[in-house]
Amino acid sequence: MRLVQRRPLPSRLARVRSGGLLPLIAILAVLLVLITVRQPDFMAPPSLMSFLGRSAPLILLAAGQYFVIVSGEFDLSVGSLVTAQVVVAARLIDSDPSRTWPVVLVLLAGGLLVGLVNGLITTRLRVPSFITTLGMFLILVGAVYLWSNGAPKGGLSEEFRRFGRRAFEDVPGLGRIPYALVILLLLATLAVLLMRSDFGRVLVAVGDNPRTAELSGARVHRTRTIAFMLSGLAAAVAAILIGGYSGVSFQAGAGLEFGAITAVVLGGVALGGGRGSVVGAMLGALTLELLFTLMNFYGVSGALRPTVQGAIILFAVAVSTRRSTSR
């Protein structure tokens, strides 16, 4: 009897090219030194733990954005998704503690659903992801304004807000560890493990060369759709943390989509897909948060944040393009 073997993925597709993280780690170190010079107690455990807890939403969004970008697509809808979910959570919970966990499940399911819709429109209807997610951005903004009549209603319960505000107290050597940081560490570990699995290798292969990946047996459409769903799920978790930390506002997720993209690019991920690591994307988000903290300590206006993000994107893409053309 003749055995039929499935053709394996070519070695180039099976290999995950993580990119160099040493330059980014060096930038992180320099920023930490500059911040410590200005604010000596920043590296004290209570202050550092608080900073990491506040940075958790952007780091999670960067991880979610990474899955989409490394597959060769974009997701511009995550900022409006965060805002919509915070407003929806307040309206559904209406300060009733008993509704907290059902609403948390609704938010997670909603994030997955938005990601699924983005993925299906992009892959099945062949609408460019930039247009698809920009359209979803506008749909979510309009829908949440219409549903709330222009002003947030209801309120978040203390049980809901504890995810973003409370911490494990009296931890030896650290003082307190925010719940947001624990959630971040758990999800970051899962993201790293996912990228080391077969799915992660296929995801990078799809971003590198979709046609070759398809000929090698990869399900390109399904892989990219799952990437969008992971991005939506990350946005839902970020919304829960942001709602807990800062409360209900129509500005809850404003600009976060650009912050996540900037972090991913800063982390060495190629915007065209196929290169970069999820660790790099998350470190890029941490670097961005440190940079903004440094600007704040030195009295630089927060209005310059978009300018800084735009400059980082342009510089990183220019460097990446120069490296690609020189090979």
C-alpha positions as CSV (number, residue, x, y, z in Angstrom):
1,M,0.0,0.0,0.0
2,R,1.4,3.4,-1.0
3,L,1.5,6.1,1.7
4,V,0.6,9.6,0.7
5,Q,2.5,12.2,2.6
6,R,1.4,15.8,2.9
7,R,3.9,18.2,1.4
8,P,5.7,20.1,4.2
9,L,6.0,23.9,4.3
10,P,9.2,25.2,2.8
11,S,11.8,26.0,5.4
12,R,11.5,29.7,4.6
13,L,7.8,29.6,5.5
14,A,8.3,27.6,8.6
15,R,10.9,29.9,10.0
16,V,9.7,32.9,12.2
17,R,12.0,35.8,11.6
18,S,11.9,37.8,14.8
19,G,14.1,40.7,13.9
20,G,16.8,42.2,16.2
21,L,15.6,43.3,19.6
22,L,18.9,44.6,20.9
23,P,18.5,48.1,19.5
24,L,15.1,48.4,21.0
25,I,16.4,47.1,24.4
26,A,19.1,49.7,24.2
27,I,16.6,52.5,23.6
28,L,14.6,51.2,26.6
29,A,17.7,51.3,28.8
30,V,18.5,54.9,27.7
31,L,14.9,56.0,28.4
32,L,15.0,54.4,31.8
33,V,18.2,56.2,32.6
34,L,16.9,59.6,31.5
35,I,13.7,59.2,33.4
36,T,15.5,58.1,36.5
37,V,17.8,61.1,36.3
38,R,14.7,63.3,36.3
39,Q,12.6,61.3,38.7
40,P,14.9,59.2,40.9
41,D,12.0,57.2,42.5
42,F,10.6,56.0,39.2
43,M,12.4,52.7,39.5
44,A,11.2,52.1,43.0
45,P,8.9,49.0,43.0
46,P,5.6,50.8,43.8
47,S,6.2,53.5,41.1
48,L,7.4,51.0,38.5
49,M,4.5,48.5,39.1
50,S,2.0,51.3,38.8
51,F,3.6,52.4,35.5
52,L,3.5,48.9,34.1
53,G,-0.1,48.5,35.1
54,R,-1.0,51.8,33.3
55,S,0.9,50.6,30.2
56,A,-0.9,47.2,30.0
57,P,-3.7,48.3,27.6
58,L,-1.4,49.7,25.0
59,I,0.9,46.7,25.2
60,L,-2.1,44.4,24.7
61,L,-3.3,46.4,21.8
62,A,0.2,46.3,20.3
63,A,0.2,42.5,20.6
64,G,-3.2,42.3,18.9
65,Q,-2.1,44.7,16.2
66,Y,1.0,42.6,15.7
67,F,-1.1,39.5,14.7
68,V,-2.8,41.5,12.0
69,I,0.2,43.4,10.7
70,V,2.6,40.4,10.5
71,S,-0.1,38.7,8.4
72,G,0.1,41.6,5.9
73,E,-3.0,43.6,7.0
74,F,-4.0,46.6,9.1
75,D,-6.6,47.1,11.9
76,L,-7.6,50.8,12.4
77,S,-10.8,49.9,14.3
78,V,-9.3,49.1,17.7
79,G,-9.5,52.6,19.1
80,S,-13.1,53.0,18.4
81,L,-13.8,49.5,19.6
82,V,-12.3,50.3,22.9
83,T,-14.4,53.4,23.2
84,A,-17.6,51.6,22.2
85,Q,-17.0,48.8,24.6
86,V,-16.4,51.1,27.6
87,V,-19.6,53.0,26.8
88,V,-21.6,49.8,26.2
89,A,-20.3,48.3,29.5
90,A,-21.4,51.3,31.5
91,R,-24.8,51.2,29.9
92,L,-25.3,47.5,30.4
93,I,-23.9,47.3,34.0
94,D,-25.6,50.5,35.2
95,S,-23.7,50.2,38.5
96,D,-25.2,46.8,39.2
97,P,-22.4,44.5,40.6
98,S,-24.4,41.3,39.6
99,R,-24.1,42.3,35.9
100,T,-20.3,42.6,35.9
101,W,-19.2,39.1,34.7
102,P,-22.0,38.7,32.1
103,V,-21.0,42.0,30.6
104,V,-17.3,41.1,30.6
105,L,-18.3,38.0,28.6
106,V,-20.4,40.2,26.2
107,L,-17.4,42.5,25.7
108,L,-15.0,39.7,24.9
109,A,-17.6,38.2,22.5
110,G,-18.1,41.6,20.9
111,G,-14.4,42.0,20.3
112,L,-14.2,38.6,18.6
113,L,-17.3,39.5,16.5
114,V,-15.9,42.8,15.3
115,G,-12.6,41.0,14.4
116,L,-14.5,38.3,12.6
117,V,-16.4,40.8,10.5
118,N,-13.2,42.7,9.7
119,G,-11.6,39.5,8.7
120,L,-14.4,38.2,6.5
121,I,-14.8,41.5,4.7
122,T,-11.1,41.7,4.1
123,T,-10.5,38.1,3.0
124,R,-13.8,37.1,1.4
125,L,-15.0,40.3,-0.2
126,R,-11.4,41.3,-0.9
127,V,-11.8,44.8,0.5
128,P,-8.3,46.2,1.5
129,S,-8.0,46.0,5.3
130,F,-7.1,49.7,5.6
131,I,-10.6,50.5,4.1
132,T,-12.4,47.8,6.0
133,T,-11.2,48.7,9.4
134,L,-11.5,52.5,8.7
135,G,-15.1,51.8,7.8
136,M,-15.6,49.8,11.0
137,F,-14.0,52.6,13.0
138,L,-16.6,55.1,11.6
139,I,-19.4,52.6,12.1
140,L,-18.5,52.0,15.8
141,V,-18.1,55.7,16.5
142,G,-21.5,56.5,14.9
143,A,-23.3,53.6,16.5
144,V,-22.1,54.3,20.0
145,Y,-23.1,58.0,19.7
146,L,-26.5,57.1,18.4
147,W,-27.1,54.4,21.1
148,S,-26.1,56.7,23.9
149,N,-27.7,59.9,22.5
150,G,-24.4,61.7,22.6
151,A,-23.6,61.2,26.2
152,P,-22.4,58.1,28.2
153,K,-25.1,56.7,30.4
154,G,-25.1,54.2,33.3
155,G,-22.0,53.4,35.3
156,L,-19.3,50.8,35.9
157,S,-19.5,48.7,39.0
158,E,-16.6,48.6,41.4
159,E,-16.3,44.9,40.6
160,F,-15.7,45.8,36.9
161,R,-13.3,48.7,37.7
162,R,-11.1,46.6,40.0
163,F,-9.4,45.0,36.9
164,G,-7.9,48.4,36.0
165,R,-7.6,50.0,39.5
166,R,-6.9,47.4,42.1
167,A,-3.8,45.3,42.9
168,F,-2.4,42.5,45.0
169,E,-1.2,44.3,48.1
170,D,1.7,43.6,50.4
171,V,3.7,41.6,47.9
172,P,7.2,41.0,49.4
173,G,9.8,43.2,47.6
174,L,7.3,44.8,45.3
175,G,4.6,46.2,47.5
176,R,1.7,45.9,45.2
177,I,1.2,44.2,41.8
178,P,-1.7,45.7,39.7
179,Y,-4.3,43.2,38.4
180,A,-3.8,44.8,35.0
181,L,-0.1,43.8,35.1
182,V,-1.0,40.2,36.0
183,I,-3.5,40.0,33.2
184,L,-0.9,41.4,30.8
185,L,1.7,38.9,31.8
186,L,-0.7,36.0,31.4
187,L,-1.9,37.2,27.9
188,A,1.6,38.1,26.8
189,T,2.7,34.5,27.6
190,L,-0.1,33.1,25.6
191,A,0.7,35.4,22.7
192,V,4.4,34.2,22.7
193,L,3.3,30.5,22.9
194,L,0.8,31.1,20.1
195,M,3.5,32.5,17.8
196,R,5.8,29.6,18.6
197,S,3.1,27.2,17.5
198,D,2.2,26.0,14.0
199,F,-0.3,28.8,13.7
200,G,2.4,31.4,14.4
201,R,4.6,30.0,11.7
202,V,1.8,30.0,9.2
203,L,0.8,33.5,10.2
204,V,4.3,34.8,9.4
205,A,4.4,32.8,6.2
206,V,1.1,34.3,5.1
207,G,2.5,37.8,5.6
208,D,5.7,37.0,3.9
209,N,4.3,35.5,0.7
210,P,0.5,34.6,0.7
211,R,0.7,32.8,-2.6
212,T,3.6,30.6,-1.6
213,A,1.9,29.9,1.7
214,E,-1.3,28.9,0.0
215,L,0.5,26.5,-2.4
216,S,2.2,25.0,0.7
217,G,-1.2,24.1,2.2
218,A,-1.8,27.2,4.4
219,R,-5.4,28.5,4.7
220,V,-4.6,32.1,4.1
221,H,-8.1,33.5,4.5
222,R,-8.8,31.7,7.7
223,T,-5.4,32.6,9.2
224,R,-5.9,36.3,8.5
225,T,-9.4,36.2,9.8
226,I,-8.2,34.7,13.1
227,A,-5.5,37.4,13.3
228,F,-8.3,40.1,13.1
229,M,-10.3,38.2,15.8
230,L,-7.2,38.2,18.1
231,S,-6.8,41.9,17.6
232,G,-10.5,42.4,18.5
233,L,-10.1,40.3,21.6
234,A,-7.0,42.3,22.7
235,A,-9.0,45.5,22.2
236,A,-11.8,44.1,24.4
237,V,-9.4,43.3,27.2
238,A,-7.8,46.7,26.9
239,A,-11.3,48.3,27.1
240,I,-11.9,46.5,30.4
241,L,-8.7,47.7,31.8
242,I,-9.1,51.3,30.5
243,G,-12.7,51.5,31.8
244,G,-11.5,50.3,35.2
245,Y,-8.7,52.8,35.4
246,S,-10.1,56.0,33.8
247,G,-13.8,55.5,33.8
248,V,-16.4,56.1,31.1
249,S,-15.6,58.6,28.3
250,F,-16.1,59.0,24.6
251,Q,-12.3,59.6,24.5
252,A,-11.4,56.3,26.1
253,G,-9.9,54.8,23.0
254,A,-9.1,57.9,21.1
255,G,-5.8,57.5,19.1
256,L,-5.0,54.1,20.5
257,E,-5.1,52.5,17.0
258,F,-2.2,54.8,16.0
259,G,-0.4,54.2,19.3
260,A,-0.6,50.4,18.7
261,I,0.7,50.7,15.1
262,T,3.5,52.9,16.2
263,A,4.5,50.4,18.9
264,V,4.5,47.6,16.4
265,V,6.6,49.4,14.0
266,L,9.0,50.6,16.7
267,G,9.3,46.9,17.7
268,G,10.8,46.0,14.4
269,V,7.7,44.5,12.7
270,A,7.5,45.1,8.9
271,L,4.3,46.9,7.9
272,G,4.1,44.7,4.8
273,G,4.0,41.6,7.0
274,G,6.2,38.5,7.3
275,R,8.8,39.9,9.7
276,G,8.9,40.7,13.4
277,S,8.1,39.2,16.8
278,V,5.2,39.7,19.2
279,V,7.8,40.3,21.9
280,G,9.2,43.2,19.8
281,A,5.7,44.7,19.4
282,M,5.1,44.6,23.1
283,L,8.5,46.1,23.9
284,G,7.8,48.7,21.3
285,A,4.6,49.7,23.3
286,L,6.6,49.8,26.5
287,T,9.2,52.0,24.8
288,L,6.5,54.3,23.6
289,E,5.0,54.6,27.0
290,L,8.4,55.4,28.5
291,L,9.0,58.0,25.9
292,F,5.7,59.7,26.7
293,T,6.5,59.5,30.4
294,L,9.9,61.1,29.8
295,M,8.2,63.9,27.8
296,N,5.8,64.5,30.6
297,F,8.6,64.6,33.2
298,Y,10.5,67.2,31.1
299,G,7.4,69.3,30.6
300,V,6.9,68.6,26.9
301,S,3.3,69.2,25.8
302,G,1.2,66.1,25.4
303,A,-0.1,67.7,22.2
304,L,3.1,66.6,20.5
305,R,2.3,62.9,21.0
306,P,0.8,62.4,17.5
307,T,3.8,64.2,16.0
308,V,6.2,61.9,17.8
309,Q,4.2,58.8,16.7
310,G,4.1,60.0,13.1
311,A,7.9,60.6,13.1
312,I,8.6,57.2,14.6
313,I,6.5,55.5,11.9
314,L,8.1,57.4,9.1
315,F,11.6,56.8,10.4
316,A,11.1,53.1,11.2
317,V,9.5,52.4,7.8
318,A,12.3,54.3,6.0
319,V,14.9,52.2,7.9
320,S,13.1,49.0,7.1
321,T,12.7,49.8,3.4
322,R,16.4,50.7,3.2
323,R,17.4,47.4,4.7
324,S,15.1,45.5,2.3
325,T,16.5,47.2,-0.8
326,S,20.1,46.7,0.3
327,R,19.8,42.9,0.5
